[in-house]
Amino acid sequence: MNIGLGLPIDNPNALLTWARQADASPFTTLGLLDRVVYDNPEPLVTLAVLAGATTRVRVQTEVLLAPHHNTAILAKQTATLDRLSGGRFTLGIGVGGREDDCRVTGTDLRRRGRRLDEQMESLRWTWAGRPYAEGVGPIGPLPATPGGPEVLFGGFAPAALERVARWGDGFLGAALPPAHMDRLFRDVEKAWQKHERPGRPRLVAQANVAVGESSMIDDARANLLRYYAFTGRADYMADGLLTSAEAVRDTVAGFAGIGADEVILYCWSSDVDQVARLADVVFG
């Protein structure tokens, strides 16, 4: 089972160091979240920079809130990132749920799921090199990955799990322990079979982590509380933060036990020593 890192968002200037250290370690993926009305770096721009500073590790949106993006531009950006990274890009994608993000981007909060379905049809069409629309030519460049970059859908609703089978390559589940993630993984597999997709979906789990001194853990908790304040469940999210080597190892083992192909350890402290510490915990 692969293990990746989710990148912190409170100090963008440190992310090049994070990426280079991760590239020199056994971690397989660097993930970065997406928000609009928040003090986070834009994920596609940031991951393009990080892909150029690395040679091995994959880069992944976790997850990109696609309904807030112009579809044609998104097709071009993602194909370009996949091309320039040599096929090391994974598009984690979802609908989002923040009213303020919808307001500033002109997105209809009530139909963002339908918009994502429409976008996926256009993205798949465009990545295959077909004309974007009647009377309009193709949008290049072609991605390095035939048919487009790997697509993982995030979410909990049945519609999100169905999208995995209809449009995706796999599922990215976050903020649930292995015992609860197991049901979502199995539901994804059932949807995959229902749609008669060949092979199996890739199953990826995310866990929030911060391992180190108490001051660093306090900073991580504060970042979590601030980021998830809009959900009304911020305390629950902070309480789920894994802060010991034993908790991280047990959770990784739990996800392996339910068939995860990869676990992303999402870091909520910008202390770059997290890379080495977590590597010691899971690979040492």
C-alpha positions as CSV (number, residue, x, y, z in Angstrom):
1,M,0.0,0.0,0.0
2,N,1.3,3.5,-0.9
3,I,1.5,6.3,1.5
4,G,1.4,10.0,0.5
5,L,1.4,13.4,2.3
6,G,-1.2,16.1,2.3
7,L,0.5,19.5,2.2
8,P,-0.2,22.2,4.8
9,I,-1.7,25.5,3.6
10,D,-0.7,28.0,6.2
11,N,2.8,28.7,4.8
12,P,3.0,28.4,1.0
13,N,6.6,29.5,1.0
14,A,7.6,26.2,2.7
15,L,6.0,23.9,0.2
16,L,9.0,23.6,-2.1
17,T,11.0,22.3,0.8
18,W,8.2,19.9,1.7
19,A,8.0,18.6,-1.9
20,R,11.8,18.1,-2.3
21,Q,12.0,16.2,1.0
22,A,9.0,14.1,0.1
23,D,10.5,13.4,-3.3
24,A,13.6,12.0,-1.6
25,S,11.6,9.8,0.7
26,P,9.3,6.8,0.1
27,F,6.1,8.9,0.1
28,T,4.2,8.5,-3.2
29,T,2.0,11.5,-3.5
30,L,1.7,15.1,-2.5
31,G,-1.9,16.3,-2.0
32,L,-3.3,19.8,-1.8
33,L,-6.8,21.0,-1.0
34,D,-8.9,23.6,-2.8
35,R,-10.9,26.6,-1.5
36,V,-11.6,30.0,-3.0
37,V,-12.6,32.2,0.0
38,Y,-9.7,31.2,2.2
39,D,-6.1,31.9,2.7
40,N,-4.8,28.8,0.9
41,P,-2.6,28.6,-2.3
42,E,-4.4,27.8,-5.5
43,P,-3.8,24.1,-6.0
44,L,-3.2,23.7,-9.7
45,V,-0.7,26.6,-9.8
46,T,1.0,25.3,-6.7
47,L,1.2,21.7,-7.8
48,A,2.6,22.8,-11.2
49,V,5.5,24.5,-9.3
50,L,6.0,21.4,-7.1
51,A,5.9,19.0,-10.0
52,G,8.7,21.0,-11.6
53,A,10.8,20.8,-8.5
54,T,10.4,17.0,-8.2
55,T,11.1,14.0,-10.3
56,R,9.3,11.0,-8.7
57,V,6.5,11.9,-6.4
58,R,2.9,12.3,-7.7
59,V,1.0,15.5,-7.3
60,Q,-2.8,15.5,-6.5
61,T,-5.6,17.9,-5.9
62,E,-7.4,16.8,-2.7
63,V,-10.0,17.8,-3.8
64,L,-10.4,20.4,-6.6
65,L,-13.8,22.0,-6.4
66,A,-14.5,21.7,-10.1
67,P,-17.9,23.5,-10.2
68,H,-16.1,26.8,-9.3
69,H,-13.9,26.4,-12.4
70,N,-14.5,27.2,-16.1
71,T,-14.6,23.8,-17.7
72,A,-12.6,24.6,-20.9
73,I,-9.9,26.3,-18.9
74,L,-9.9,23.4,-16.4
75,A,-9.5,20.9,-19.2
76,K,-6.5,22.8,-20.5
77,Q,-4.9,23.3,-17.1
78,T,-5.2,19.7,-16.0
79,A,-4.0,18.3,-19.3
80,T,-1.0,20.7,-19.2
81,L,-0.1,19.7,-15.6
82,D,-0.3,16.0,-16.5
83,R,1.8,16.6,-19.6
84,L,4.5,18.7,-17.9
85,S,4.7,16.4,-14.9
86,G,5.2,13.3,-17.1
87,G,1.9,11.8,-16.1
88,R,2.4,12.3,-12.4
89,F,-0.8,14.3,-11.8
90,T,-4.0,12.9,-10.1
91,L,-7.1,15.1,-10.3
92,G,-9.0,14.6,-7.0
93,I,-12.3,16.2,-7.6
94,G,-15.5,17.1,-5.8
95,V,-18.4,19.5,-5.6
96,G,-17.6,21.6,-2.5
97,G,-20.2,23.0,-0.2
98,R,-19.2,26.5,0.9
99,E,-21.8,29.2,0.1
100,D,-19.2,31.9,0.0
101,D,-17.1,30.0,-2.6
102,C,-20.2,29.6,-4.7
103,R,-21.1,33.3,-4.4
104,V,-17.7,34.6,-5.6
105,T,-17.5,32.2,-8.5
106,G,-21.1,32.5,-9.6
107,T,-21.8,28.8,-8.9
108,D,-25.4,27.7,-8.2
109,L,-25.1,25.9,-4.8
110,R,-28.1,23.8,-5.6
111,R,-27.0,22.4,-8.9
112,R,-23.2,22.0,-8.4
113,G,-23.5,18.2,-8.6
114,R,-25.2,18.4,-12.0
115,R,-22.6,20.9,-13.1
116,L,-19.8,18.4,-12.1
117,D,-21.5,15.7,-14.2
118,E,-21.6,18.0,-17.2
119,Q,-18.0,19.0,-16.6
120,M,-16.8,15.4,-16.4
121,E,-18.3,14.6,-19.8
122,S,-16.6,17.7,-21.3
123,L,-13.3,16.9,-19.6
124,R,-13.1,13.3,-20.8
125,W,-14.1,14.4,-24.3
126,T,-11.4,17.1,-24.3
127,W,-8.6,15.0,-22.9
128,A,-9.2,12.4,-25.7
129,G,-8.4,15.2,-28.2
130,R,-11.9,15.6,-29.6
131,P,-13.3,18.9,-30.6
132,Y,-14.7,20.7,-27.5
133,A,-18.0,21.6,-29.1
134,E,-19.8,21.8,-32.4
135,G,-17.8,24.3,-34.6
136,V,-15.0,24.4,-32.0
137,G,-11.7,22.6,-32.4
138,P,-9.8,20.5,-29.8
139,I,-8.3,22.1,-26.7
140,G,-4.6,21.1,-26.3
141,P,-2.2,19.9,-25.2
142,L,-3.0,16.3,-24.9
143,P,-2.3,14.9,-21.5
144,A,0.6,12.5,-21.0
145,T,-1.8,10.0,-19.6
146,P,-4.0,8.5,-22.4
147,G,-7.6,9.6,-21.9
148,G,-6.6,12.2,-19.3
149,P,-5.1,12.2,-15.8
150,E,-6.2,9.8,-13.1
151,V,-9.5,11.1,-11.6
152,L,-10.5,10.3,-8.0
153,F,-13.8,11.5,-6.7
154,G,-14.2,12.7,-3.1
155,G,-17.4,12.9,-1.1
156,F,-19.8,10.9,1.0
157,A,-23.2,11.1,-0.8
158,P,-24.4,8.3,-3.0
159,A,-24.1,10.5,-6.1
160,A,-20.4,11.0,-5.4
161,L,-19.9,7.2,-5.3
162,E,-21.8,6.8,-8.5
163,R,-19.5,9.3,-10.2
164,V,-16.6,7.1,-9.4
165,A,-18.1,4.4,-11.5
166,R,-19.4,6.6,-14.3
167,W,-16.4,9.0,-14.8
168,G,-13.6,8.2,-12.4
169,D,-10.7,5.9,-11.8
170,G,-11.2,5.7,-8.0
171,F,-12.4,7.2,-4.8
172,L,-10.8,9.5,-2.2
173,G,-12.4,9.2,1.2
174,A,-11.5,11.6,4.0
175,A,-12.2,12.3,7.7
176,L,-13.5,8.8,8.6
177,P,-11.7,6.1,10.5
178,P,-11.2,2.7,8.8
179,A,-14.2,1.1,10.4
180,H,-16.5,3.7,8.8
181,M,-14.6,4.0,5.6
182,D,-15.0,0.3,4.9
183,R,-18.7,0.8,4.1
184,L,-17.9,3.6,1.6
185,F,-15.2,1.5,-0.1
186,R,-17.6,-1.4,-0.5
187,D,-20.3,0.9,-1.9
188,V,-17.8,2.2,-4.4
189,E,-17.0,-1.3,-5.5
190,K,-20.7,-2.2,-5.9
191,A,-21.3,0.9,-8.0
192,W,-18.2,-0.1,-10.2
193,Q,-19.6,-3.5,-10.7
194,K,-23.1,-2.1,-11.5
195,H,-21.7,0.0,-14.3
196,E,-19.7,-3.0,-15.6
197,R,-16.4,-1.2,-15.3
198,P,-13.4,-3.5,-16.0
199,G,-10.8,-4.0,-13.2
200,R,-11.4,-2.3,-9.9
201,P,-11.6,1.3,-8.6
202,R,-8.5,2.7,-6.8
203,L,-9.4,3.3,-3.2
204,V,-7.6,6.1,-1.3
205,A,-8.1,7.2,2.3
206,Q,-7.1,10.4,4.0
207,A,-6.2,10.9,7.7
208,N,-5.4,14.2,9.4
209,V,-2.0,14.0,11.3
210,A,0.4,16.1,13.3
211,V,3.3,14.3,15.1
212,G,5.8,16.2,17.1
213,E,6.1,18.8,19.9
214,S,3.0,20.0,21.7
215,S,3.3,23.5,20.3
216,M,3.2,22.1,16.8
217,I,0.3,19.9,17.5
218,D,-1.6,23.0,19.0
219,D,-0.9,24.9,15.8
220,A,-2.2,22.0,13.7
221,R,-5.4,21.8,15.8
222,A,-5.9,25.5,15.4
223,N,-5.5,25.2,11.6
224,L,-8.1,22.4,11.5
225,L,-10.6,24.3,13.7
226,R,-10.3,27.4,11.5
227,Y,-10.6,25.5,8.2
228,Y,-13.6,23.4,9.2
229,A,-15.4,26.1,11.2
230,F,-18.0,26.4,8.4
231,T,-19.1,22.8,8.8
232,G,-20.3,23.0,12.4
233,R,-18.2,19.9,13.1
234,A,-14.8,21.6,13.6
235,D,-14.4,20.1,17.1
236,Y,-15.1,16.6,15.7
237,M,-12.4,17.1,13.0
238,A,-9.8,18.4,15.5
239,D,-10.6,15.5,17.9
240,G,-9.8,13.1,15.1
241,L,-6.3,14.5,14.5
242,L,-3.7,11.7,14.8
243,T,-0.9,13.0,17.1
244,S,1.1,9.9,18.1
245,A,3.2,7.4,16.1
246,E,1.0,4.6,17.5
247,A,-2.2,6.3,16.3
248,V,-0.8,6.9,12.8
249,R,0.5,3.3,12.4
250,D,-2.7,1.8,13.7
251,T,-4.8,3.9,11.3
252,V,-2.6,3.1,8.3
253,A,-2.8,-0.6,9.2
254,G,-6.6,-0.3,9.5
255,F,-6.9,1.2,6.0
256,A,-4.7,-1.5,4.6
257,G,-7.0,-4.0,6.2
258,I,-10.0,-2.7,4.3
259,G,-8.3,-2.7,1.0
260,A,-7.0,0.9,0.6
261,D,-4.5,1.3,-2.2
262,E,-3.0,4.5,-0.7
263,V,-3.3,6.5,2.5
264,I,-2.7,10.2,2.4
265,L,-1.5,11.6,5.7
266,Y,-2.8,15.1,5.7
267,C,-0.5,17.5,7.6
268,W,-2.0,20.5,9.4
269,S,1.3,21.9,10.6
270,S,3.7,23.7,8.2
271,D,6.7,22.4,10.2
272,V,8.7,20.7,7.5
273,D,10.2,18.3,10.0
274,Q,6.8,16.5,9.7
275,V,8.1,14.9,6.5
276,A,11.0,13.1,8.3
277,R,9.0,12.3,11.4
278,L,6.2,10.7,9.5
279,A,8.6,8.8,7.3
280,D,10.1,7.4,10.5
281,V,6.7,6.5,11.8
282,V,5.4,4.7,8.7
283,F,8.6,3.5,6.9
284,G,11.1,3.2,9.8
